Structure formats: C-alpha cells, structure tokens
Amino acid sequence: MMKNRSETFGRLLKAGIGSIVICEGTKAPVVEDDLGQQIGVSADAIQRYKAGALPPEPRTVHILAEACVRRGFMNRDWLQSFLHAARYHQSDKLLDQLCPLGPIRPRPPRVYENLPAPTYSQFVNRPQAFAEVADGLGKRTAAVLIVGMGGNGKTSLAREVAAHCLRDNEETPRFDSVVWVSDKDRPGTTNLSTVLDEIARTLDYPGFTQFAHDEKRREVEQLLRRQKVLVVVDNFETISDGALLTWLLNLPEPSKALITSREYRREWRSSWPVELRGMSEAEAWDLIRERARVLKIDRLVGERAQLEPLLAATGGNPKALTMTLGLLKYERRPLQQVVDDLYAARGNLFDDLFTRAWALLDEAARRVLLAMPLFASSACGAAMAVIANVNSYTFANAVERLADLALIDVRLPIGLNAEVRYVLHPLVRAFTTAKLCAEPHSEAEMRERWLQWYTQLTVQVGYCWNDLSRLDMLDPEQETIHAVIEWTVRQKRFSEVLKIVKGVRYYYYVRGMWEQNPPINLIGVEAARTLAESIEEAEAIAYHIQILCKQGKPDVAERFILRLREITQTIQVPESVFFELQHAIALFAIAQQDIDQAEVVWQQTLEMAEKLDIRAYIANRRWLATCLYRKRLISDAEQLLCEALRDAIQHKYVRGVVSIQTKLANIYLDRNDTDRAAAALADGQNYASQYSESRHVAELQQCIARLHTLRGDLPAARASLAEAIDLFERLGMRRELAEARAALAKLDAPDAPVSGV
C-alpha cells in the first residue's frame, strides 16, 4: 500500500488545485468535481489524490498536471516535482510540452468593473448614437456627454457602450476597467469625494478611501494614468458639485469619462456631446416588437404602418413607448384610442402616463411600488413583499403588473444562484417618492417594517466566524443597509442603530470595508454613548482600535485607548468584552513595536480566552505565537501555532487556518524546509479561496515569495511580491507595504538575508 502513496504528491496537488481556485475565483469542491468529470472519477477520488494516493493511470496524472499549469499557472519547478512524485514516465516530454523553457507567461489581467446588471432582456441597438459615443471615446477629449430628456435611454446606451469597451472589438475603444457611478438612487449625494471612493473600491484599492481628500485624489489620478479606465457618471443633472464637473473634464489620460445628463450646461463645452433624441422608426419598431412579445400582446400592436401616430405622441421616447404598451395591455382599448389620449393630454407626457398607470394598480401593487423608494439601489422580492405587507401570491401578481406597466424594472440575475432584483427608473422614483411623501401614515408603517427587515437580516449574519458564507447575504444590500443606518441615526433610535452595527461589524471587517465614513464602529460608539451603554461603547471602541492598528495608525488609535481605559476604570465589563479590550490594547502595543507588552497582555488573557470560546482561544494563541516569533523563540511559537491550527481546522475557523498556516510557513522557511512550507501555503490558499479577505491573500503571497526565493525562482518570487504589494497598497496597510517593497528590492542582491513576515 505504501508504494501507492506519496505525501509529496498530495501536497503538490493541493498547491496546484489551490492555485486554480485562486485564479478562477471559485471554490475547491467545484474544481475537484470538474477535474473528476474530465478524468472519469468522483470528486472523492480527487480528495484521495490530495491526501497522497497515487493515481493508477498516467492519463490521470497528465490531466491533473495540465489543469494546474494551464488554469492554475503553476511553474516548471512545480511540474517537475509533481511528475517526479507521481512517478510519471517520460516526464521530460510532458514538462517541455506544458512548460517550455522561455519567458514566463504572464497571468491574464483581471478586469475590474462594477456595471449594473441590465434591466432589459434585449438591448435595442441605436447604431448612430452608439457610433457617436464610441467615436467620442476615441478622441483626445476627456469626457463624452450623452444628453437627452428623461426616458430616452441614456443609461441603457451608456451601459452597453461601457460593456463593449471591456471587450476586444472594432466598435469601441478598449478599456482595462469600467467604474459606474449613478446619482439616480440618492439624487444630490454624488460628489467628487464619493466618485474617488467608488473608483478606488472598484479598482480594488479600498485603502485609498481612508486618505485625506487631496492625497486620495492624487492616488486615484495615478491609478487613472497607470491603466485605461472608463468612468461612467449617470444622471449628472441631479449632481451639484462643481468640483466633480471640473475634475471629469480634466480626467488624466488615458482614462475617459462618459456622462449622462438630461441637461446641457455651458461648462460642458470642452466635452464631446452626443444628443440622444427619440428612437427612429426602425429602432422603435424593434423595441415595440420585443416589448409586445414579452407582454404577450403581439396581436394588439398591428402593422408597422400604425406606428407613426404612436411615435409622434411619445416623441420616440423608449420609456414612454414601453409604458404605453403596458397601458394598451391593461386598459384593454385599441391602440388608436390610447394614442388619442396621449395627444389629448395636457402638460408633461410622463405625468399623464404615470397617472394613468397608477389608476390601473390595485391596492397591493400600489403598496409594492410605494415601498420601492426605501431601497437605495435594488431590492429583492422577499424584502419588497414584507415591507409592502403583501403575501407572496399577491406580490407576484403585483410585480407582474408593475413590470408590464414599466413602473419597475427587473434586474436580470447573473449566475445560477443569483436572485432577481428590482430597480426604479429615475422618473418613476421621483413620481413614487412624491406619492409616498403624500401618505405619511403609510410611509411610517413601511419604514418600521423596513427597519425590522434589515435589522433581522444583519442579526442573521453577525459574527459568523465559523460560517463565512453568511457574509454573502449582505453583498447586494450594502447601500440600503447604509441608508437604514443613516435614517435610524436621524430618528435618534440608537438602540436599533447599535443592533444593526453589531450585525454588520464583522461583514465590514472581513470584506476590508474599513474606510466607511464615519466608520461603522464609530457609529456604534456614538450610539452607545448616547444610550449611556458604557460596555457597548467600550466594545465598539475596541474593534475600531483593532482596525486602526492593522492600518498602521497607532497615533490615531492612542486617543481611543485613553477613552477605553477611562471606561474600564469606572465599570466592570464582562469577560467576553474584556477580552476584546485586551486584544485591542495588545494590538496597539504591536503597532508601537512594543512586543514585550503585547506578549504580557496575551499571556494574561490566555486562560480567559480558553474559557470564553474556541475562536478567542485560537486567536489568542496565534497572536501570542506572533510575539514569540518576533522574539525569535521559534520552537515555542511553532508549538502554539500547531495547537491552534488543529483547533481551527476542527471548528471550521477558516480565517484562522489561513493566518496560522502562513505563520507556520514562515517558520519552516526560516529552517529552509521548503516542502513543509509549500504544503502549509497550499493549504492556506485552499482555505483562503472560501472567502474574500485581501489582507490574508497578501500575507500568503508575501510568504510564497520567500518560498520561491529559497528555491531560486526569482521571477516567481517577484510576481508574488508584486501581488502582495498591490494588495497591501489597496488596503492602505503601509507598514506591510514597506516590508514587501523592501523584500522586492533585495531580490537582486542574492546574499541578502530573507526574513519572515
């Protein structure tokens, strides 16, 4: 039996599969199932191979090796060791086939974009307008402006152009990234600072958002010079920040701005303007046929010759056309009568359309529509039904009618597990918001259900250290949760504020959203202080200190330390909170390079952590081991880390496993034990693929660079350090960034010592 096993083979396969997981942004079971299908075995067989069982057929080894090289970008050294451990015959031939000697192939660049999902099943192309926008993006002017009346399709056109700009085609210039910013959901809130923040977040540099305004602007402008970014600002007519307008018109090359607005201002003179009018007859006919098919009223539309009066009545406005077709379906009148009413309408076309559409809604549909302005961007059906206070069957009918009348837009899901979400067109949002304000009693009731829904949602997530998948529940709800917190603060309902903050605190931490202004923990501090809840205040302060220290800001953290000590001198805090306070104090000591003080604190809290919960006990030992490692008490540090690792794996503390394996790998590298280090890093990568935390990935990459350096693969070491530097820079972790840059600078000095992290 032993002849059919190789621990080295298992470790190398883990590393290869872990790299595929990282590169493709998926999960290990998905990759293993895919490999199993290619080979003709179950995913369990792949698990056995990862445990060290050697495949019985050379074909299996070939498939596994090719997948890890092609999809996981494993290098020639890895492949050579893998084939040797697998006892693969003619390994030189396969080695030269998969990893020929020559320049290292670069990893394909990741495309950064935050385009909203389309609200249309089929985009009706408007060739002339599309070509004019594309032409403008190819000119030297910094900004292209799409201007036209509401409902003319400016947003849809901008979205389609932006999506094409991410592809290699002849229709549009190619851009590396697209950043989408819209003022439609919260009119008047967009300014230069929020746009800079959105660019930083979308390009995955969240650390920049914590900088002072001038520094943030400089750093973002450097990003826009380093890569070709298309910055799309939608619904500019409600934006009043002149600084943003000036900045967009002077955007640094090679990046460009694409702006939509209902109004043309004198200041736009230096832009490339594209006026979007109503649809042509051919475009309108395509839209009507598609919409009639969706509404199942093809027979009511008639011949194309009947289109001219409808075009004249609506001005070819796409939103007006889709609303008119909805009226045609539910008013059950001939097309000519509907058109005649449009001609007879006095005042604004959309006022008439909205009034007539509102009259066709029953009470349930009206409540659903009135609930929509409470959602900052998009809404899921479950939340809409609860807040509108309608049952599921009634809700389904209401949504169908609202969508048919074009009063809500359906955002199509991307991916099998994604859910349908609903959004409001800006014109509809304005109409519905006015209706909601006119019914204060209904709004008050909906606000209560809205607050209750999001409070319950955040409580479900909470401190989910042993089930990080629960964090996914909050990803599509970020903007609305922020709106809920803002409203609840304005209402001075600080108990609810505190409950929501505690529910989302861990989400913001793991996702690296440390830059919220004000930070989520400070909102909790103020709420607790107002309520005279000193224990809650102390806990929120402790979490805020922890983040500040990891950002390398001990000077900012110091004043919070003073407040923390002031609180603890006057009250007795529970052990669970006291542990977090001590954890913050120890991290503060680490940030000040006082390793001895940090060690004392973690030694003192070790017994308390063991009694509290396993997560606290694991974290305490991990940090204590960090102190011991920095004091070069390597064996003691290793023993603590190994004990903590066993518990972390047993109790599914995924983040703990990643951090511990990285620290253990550094210890193994100190001893030149590259095989054990490689195995630890592969395991850490495998676990890291299960959640999104850039900090841990950066630390892994920094350690992987050490491994490559010791193995003499300097190009691979440079690549790993470059990735670590990129991530540390994105997070604003300046101390770690400086260390990684120093390590990169030393790579050209072969005799320089390679130190741990």
N, C-alpha and C positions, 0 to 999 in steps of 0.2 A: 504493500500500500504506500509506503513512504516514497517509493520510486516514482509514483504518480502524483507527487505533490512537490510544490516549491513555494516557500513563503515569499521569496523574492519575486517570482512571477505574479503572485497575488497582489503584492504591494505595488508593483509597476502597473498592473492592470487597473487597480484602484486609482492610481495617479492619472492614467490615460482617460478613464471614464469621468473622473472628476474634472479634468480639463475640458472635455466635451460639454459637460454640464455648465461650466462657467462660460464657455464661448458661445453656447447656444441659448443661454438664459433659461434653461429648463430644469427638470429635476432628475435625479439619478434613476428612479424607477422607470421613467419614460424612456431614457436612453437604454437602459438594460432590456426593457421589453422590445425596443426597436432592434437591438443587436440580436436578441434571441430569435426574432422573426426572420432576420437575414440568415442566421445560421441554421434555423430549424429546431431550436430547443426552447425551453421555457426560460422565463426570467430567473427562476430559481437556479437553473444551471449556471447562468452568468454570476449569480451570487456565490456559487461554489467555486467558480474560477477565481473570483476576487478573494476567496478565503484560501487560495493556494492550490486547488485541484487543477491538474494539467489537462487541457483538452485532449481527447483521444485522437483527433484528426488534424493534420496540418492545415486543412482548409479553414478550420475554426480559428486557428492562430492567425492565419492570413487576414481573415475578415476583421478580427479584433484589432490587429496591428494597423490595418489600413484605416479603420474608423478613427482610431486615436490620433493618427498622423494627419489625416485629411480634415477631420472635424474638430479634433482637439488641439491641433497644431503642436503635437509633441515632436521633439527634435531627433536628430540622428543618434545622439548618445543614448537617449531613452530607448529608441527602437532596437539598437544593437544589444542593449542589456536585456530587453524584453524577449527578443528572439533567442538569445542565449539561454535565458531562464526557461523558456518554453521548449528547449531542445529541438528547435526548428531546423530541418535540413535545408541546405542551400540558402542560409540566412544572408550571405553576401549579395546574392541576386535580388532578394526582396528588399534588402537595405538600399541598394542602388536604385531600385525601381521606385520606392516610396520616398526616399530622402537622398537624392543625388547630391554629390558634392558640388558646392557652388554657393551663390548668395542665398542667405536665409530669406524665405518668402515672408513678406510682411503679413501680419494679421489683418484681415479685411476691416476697414474702418467701421465703427458703429455709427449709425445715423441717429442723430438727436432731433426729435420733433415732438410737438405737443398738439398736433392738429386735432380738432374736434371730430368726432365721428359724424359722417354725413347724415342729414335728416331726409335725404331723398334716395329712393331705390335706384333711380337712373338720372344721371345729370344730362339735362338738355343742353347740348353744346350751343354756344353763341360764337361762331367762328370769328367774326370780325372783332368783337370785343376781346375775345381770348387772345387773338393775334396782336392787338394793340397793347395789351398788358404785357405780353411776352416780349414784344419789341421794346417797350419801355424799360423792362428789366435788363435788357442788353445794352442800354445806353449808359453814359457816364453819370447821368443824374442820380442823386442818392435815393430819391423817393418817387414811387409811382402812385398816383392817386386815382382810385375808382370813385367817381362821384355820380349820384343819381338819386331819385326820390325813393322813399321807403317802399320796400316790397319789390324793387326792380331786380333783385337777385345779386346784389353786390357781394354779399357774404359767400354765397354758393360759388360765384365766379372766382373770388379770391381763394377760396379753399381748393378748388380744382386746379387753379394755376399753381398754387403752392405745392400740392401733391405731385404735379407733373415736374416741378423743379427738383424734386428729390430723385428723379429717375434720369437715366441716360436716354434722351430722345432729342429730336431735332425741333420740337415745337417750342420748347422753353429753354432758357439758360439753366445750367446745372448748379445747384446749391448743395453745400455739405449738410446744412441743418435748416430747420424752419422753426421759428418761435411765434406762436399765435397768442395775441393779447386782444381781449374784447371788452368793451365798456358796456355791452348790451345788458348784462345781468344786473349790474350795480352801477347805473349811469352816474357819471361825475366822479367816480372814485379812482379812475386811472390817472396816473401822473408819471413823471419821469422816473421817480424812485421805484414805483411798482413795476414799471416796464423793465428797468435794470434788474430788479429782483427776478422777474419772470425769465429773462434771458439767462441769468446766472443759474436758476433752477433747471431750466430746460436743457441747457448745455452741460448740466451736471457739475456745476461749481457752486453748490449751496453755501459754502463757506464765505463767498464774496458778499452775500446779503447781510452779513453781520458788520461789514466795514462801514465807516463813516461815509457820507454821501459822495464826497469828492474822490475818495480812494476807490469806492465801489464803481463809480463812473469810469475812472481810469482803467481799472482792471477789466471791466466789461468791454470797453473800447479796444483793449488789447486782444481780447477774445475775437472781436469782430474783425480785427486786422489779420489774425492768425488763420481764420477759416472763413469761408464764404457762407454767411448766414442771411437768410431772408427773414426779416422781422415784419410780421403782419399785424397791423393795428386796426381792428374792426370797430365800426361805429364811432368814428372820431368826432362826429357832430356833437356828442354829449360831453366831450373832454374839454376842459377849460384851461389846462396847464400849458401856458405859452412856452415854458422851458422844454417841454416834451416835443412840441412842434418844431422848435428851433433845432433841437438835437437830431430829430429824424431827418430833417432837411440837410443835415451835415453829417450823416452817418459815415463812419470811416470805410473806405474801400478795403476789400472787395465786397463787403456786405451791402445789402439793399433793404429799403423799407417799402412795403406795399400797404397802402392805407385805403380804407373805405370810409366814405362820408356822404351824408345827404346834402351837405353844403360845400360850396366852393368859397374859400377865403382868399383875400389878396395875398396873404402870406404864402399861399401855395404856388406862387408864380414860378419858383425855381424847380417845381416838381414836373413830372411827366403826367399830364392829366388824361384820363380816359373817361369820357362821359358815357354812362350806361343808360340808354333810353329803354323804352318798352320793347318787347320782342317783335321781331319781324313776323310776317305771316307764316313763313315756314317754321320758324322756331316755336311760335305759339301753337301751331298745329301739332308739332311733336309733343309739346307739353300737354295739350288737351287730350291727345290720344292716350298718352301714358297715364294721365290722371283719371280719365274716364274708364280705362281698363281696371285700375285699382279700385275705383268706386263702383265698378260693375254697372255703369250706365252708358255703355257704348251706344246702345240703341237711341238714347236721348240726344246725342250730340248732333247727329245728322251729317250732312255733307260739308265738305270744306268750304263751299260757297257761302254757307251760313255763318262763317267765322268773322266776316268783315264787320258786321254790326257789334259783335262782342269785343273785337279788338278796339274798335272806336270807343266803345263805352268804358273800357278798362284802361285804354291807353297802352295795351300790350303788357301791363304790369303783371308779372308772374304770380305774385301773391294774390292780387285781385282776381286773376283768372282761376286759380285753384279754389278760392273762396266761392266764386260764382258757380263753379261746378258742384261744390258741396250744397249750395242753395238749390241748384237745379235738382239734386237728388232728393232733398228733404222737403222742399216746398211743393214738389210734385206738379210743377207747371211747365208748359212748353218753354223752350229756350227763348223764343222771341219775347214772351211776356217778362221773363226775368231780365232780359236786356232792356226792354222798355222801361222797367222800374229803375234800372241804373241810369238811364238817360234822364228820367224824371227827378232823380234825387237832387236835393239842394245841398250845397256845402261840400264838405270833404267826402271823396269816394269811400274811404275806409270807414268813416263814421257811419255811413249808411250800411256798408257791408257788415260791420260788427253789430250794429243794432238789429239788423235782420237775422244774423246768425244767432245772437243772444236769444231772440224770440223763439227760435227753434229748439232751444235747450230745455230739458225738464229740470226739476229741482236738483236732482243728483248731479247731472252734468254741470250745472252752474256751480255747485259747491266744489266739484273737482277743479274746474277752471279757476275759481277764486283762490283755491289753495296753492296754485302754481307759483304766484309771485313770492311765496315764502321760501322757495328753493333758490339758492343763489345762482346755480347754473342748471344742472339737470336733476331729475327726480326719478326714483324707482316707483313702480306701481304700488308696491306694498305701503310705502310711506304716504303716497298720494291718497290711497283709499282710507287709511286710518285718519289722516288729518282732515280729509273732506267728510269723514264719518259716513261712508257708504260701504255696503257689503261687497264681496268680491264679484258676484254676478252683476249687480247694478253698476259697479265700477267698470267692468268690461264693456257693458253697453254704452256707458257714458264716454269712455275713452274712444270707442269706435266712432261715435258721432262727432266728438271734438276733433278727432283726426280727419274725418271726412270733410268737416267744415273748415279745415286748415286753421283751427284755433290752437291746436297744439301740434308740434312736430315730433315724430318718432325718431329717436336716435338709434340707428340700427346697431345691434351688438357685434363686436369684433371678437371672434373666438367662440368655441362651443359652450364654455361655461359662463360667458358674459350674459348679463340680463339686459332687456330692453329698457331704455331710459327715455324720458320725455322732456322736451325743452319748449320754451316760448320764443316766438319771433318778437323782436323789439316792439313792433307796432301792437302786437297782441298783449305784450307785457304792459305797455303803457295803458291800454284800454282796460285790462283786467285789474291793474293796480288802482286805477281810479274807481272802478266798481267796488273793489274791496274796501277802500277808504270810505266809501259811501255807506258801508254796512259795518260800523264799528263793533256791534254786538257779535256778528258772525266772525269778524277778524279776531276778536278777543278769544272766542271759543277755539278757533283754528290755531291761534298762537299757543294756547295751552296744550293742545294735542301735539303740535309741532315740537314744543319743548319737551314734552313727555316722551315722544318717539325717539328723539335724538339723545335724550338722557339715557333711556333704556338701551339704545344701540351702543353708546360709548361704555356703559357699565358692562355690557356683554363682552367687550374687548378687554378693557382694563389692563391689569398686569399679567399678560398671558405668556410668561417666560417659557412655559413648557408646551405651548401650542401657538407658535408664531403665525400659523395660517389665519388666525382670527384677525390679525392686522389687516388682511386683505379687505375685510368688511368696510374699513374706513377710507380706503383709497378713493372711491368715487364720491365720497361725501365730505371731503376736506373743506371745500368752500362753504357749503351750507353749515357745517359744524362751526366754522369760524363766525358765520353770521348769527348763529344761535347764541354763541358765547357773547358776541357784541351786544345783541338785543337784551340778553339776560342781565348783563352788566348795567346797561342803561336803565333797566327796570329795577335795579338795586335788589335783585333776587339772588343774593350772594350764596345762599345755601345750594341753589341749583347750579350756580357758577362753579362752586367748589366740586360738586359731584361730577360735572362734565369734565372739568380739568383733570380730576383723578382718573376718569375713564380714558382720556386721550393722552395722558402724560407719557406712557410707555410707547405708544404709537409714534409720537413726535420724536422720542429719543432714538428708537431703533431706526426709523426712516431717515435720521440725520437732519430733521427739520428743527435745528437749534436756533434758526435765525428769525423766527416769527417775532414781529414787533407789535406789542410787547411780547416777550417770550411767554409761553404757556404757563410756566411755573411762577412767573411774576404775577400773572393774573390770579393764580391761586393764592399767592402771598397776600395780595391786596384784599381778596375776598375774605380770606381767613382773618386778616387783621381787622377788617370792618366788623366781622362777626365776633371778634374777641376770642377766636378759636386759636389759642396760642400753640397748641400741639400741631394742628393742621398747618399753621403758618411756619412752624419750625421744619416740618417735613417738606413743604414746598421749597423753602429756602435751601434745605439740604440738597434736594435734587438740582436746583439751579446752580449751586456751588459746584456740584459734580461735573456739570456740563462746562462751566466756565474753566475749571481746572483742566479738563480734557482739551479745551481750546487753547490752553496756554495763557490764560488771563488771570493769574493769581492776584494782580493788583486790583482788578475789579471784584474778585471773589472776597478780598480781605474785608470789605465793609459788611458783606453779608455774614462772614464769620463772626464779626463783632456782634451783630444782631442775634445770631444763633446762640452765642454764649450768654447774651443778656437774657434771652428767653429761658434757657435751661437753668439759670440761677434762681428763677422765680417759680418754676413749676416742676412737677415730677412727670416725666414723659414715659410712656410705655416702652418696653424693651424693643419692640419692632421699630419704633420711631427712633429710639436712642441709637440703635444700630446704624440707621441711615445717617444720623447726625455724625456719628463717629467716622463712618465711611467718608463723609464729606470732608471732615477735618483731616483725615489721613491723606485723601487725595490732594488737599490743599498743601499739606506738608511735602508730598511728592512734587507738586508743581513748583514749590520753592526749593527743590533739591535737598530737602531735609529728610533723608532716607531713614535715619535713626528714629526720628519722631514718628514717622509713618509706621515703622515696624512696631514700635511700642503700642500704638493705638490698635493695630490689627492683632497683636498678641493679646491685648486686653479684651478684645471683643470675640476672640476665637470660641471660647466656651459659650458665650451668649448666642453666637451665630448657630452653633450646633443645636441648641435648644429651640431656636426660633423656627427655621425651616431649612430644607436641604439646599435651596438656591442660595440663601445667605451664607450657609456653611461653605459651599463650593466657592463662592465669590471671595469670601474672607481668606480662605487658604490660597486662592490664586494670587491675590494681592500681596499676601504675606510672602509667598514664594517670590514674587517680583522684587520685594525688598531684599530678600536673601540673595537672589541672583545678582542684584546690583552691588551687593557687598561681597560678591564672589564666593558665597557659601553655596557652591553649586550642588553638592550632593543633598544638602538639606532642602534646597529649592526643588530639586527633581523629585524627592520623596513626597513632598507636599503636593506637587502637581500631579503625580501619578495617582495618588489617593483621590484627589479632587476629580481627575478625569474619569475614574471608574464610576464615581457617583453621578457625574454629569451625563455620562452615556446611559446609565441605568435609569435616570429620572428625566431623560429627554431634554436636558438643558442644552439646546443646540448652540446658542451663542457661547456658552461656557466651554463646550467642546472645542470650538474653533479657536478661542483665545488660548486655552491651555495647550492645545496641540502646537500652536505657533511658538509658545514659550518653550515647550519641550524640544521642538525642532532646533531652536537657537542653542539650547544646552548640548544637543547631540552634535551640532556643527562646531561648537567650541572644542569638542573632542575629536573632530574630523570623522565622526561616524555618519557618513553621508547616506548610507542605506536606511538607518533608523530615522534620520531627519526627513528623507524623501517620503517614507511611509507616513510619518506624522503629518507632513504637509499635504499629502494626498488625501488623508482622512479629513484634515481640516477643510480643504477645498470642497470635499464631498458634502460636508455639513453646511458650509457657507452657502452652497448653492440653494439651500432650502429657504433662505430669507434674504432680504436686501439690506445690507449694512456695509456701506463703503469703507468704514473705518477698519473693520476686520479683514476685508479683502486687501486693503492697502498694507496692513501689517503682514498678512500672508505673503504678498508679493515681495515685500522687503526681505523677508526671510528666505523666500525662494531664490532671490538674487544672491544671497550668501551661498546657498547650495550650488548654484551654477558657477559661482566664482571658485569655490573649492574644487569643483570638477573641471575647472579650466575652460568652461564655456562662457567666455566673456561677452559675446554678443547676446546670448540668452540672459545673462545677468543684467546687462544694460537695459534690455527690453523690460525685464521685471521691475527694475528700479524706476524706469520711466513711468511704468503704470502706477507704481506706489507713489511717486512724486506727483503725478497727475491727480490721484485720489486725495492725497494729503492737501494739495493746493485747493482742490474743490471744497474740502471740508473746512478749510481755514485752520488746520492743525499745524501751527508754524514751527513748533519745536521738532515734531516728527518730520516735517518737510525739510528742515535744515539738516537733520541727520541723514535723510535719504539722499539729498543733494551732495552732501559731503562724501557719502559712500560711492556715489556715481563718479565724483571727481577722483577718487582713489583708484578706480578700476584700471587706470592707465599707469599706475605705479605698482607693479607686481609684488614688490617687497613690503608694501604697506599692510599692517595687520587688519584683519576683518573682524570687527567687533559685533556683539549681539545688539539686539534692539532693546 
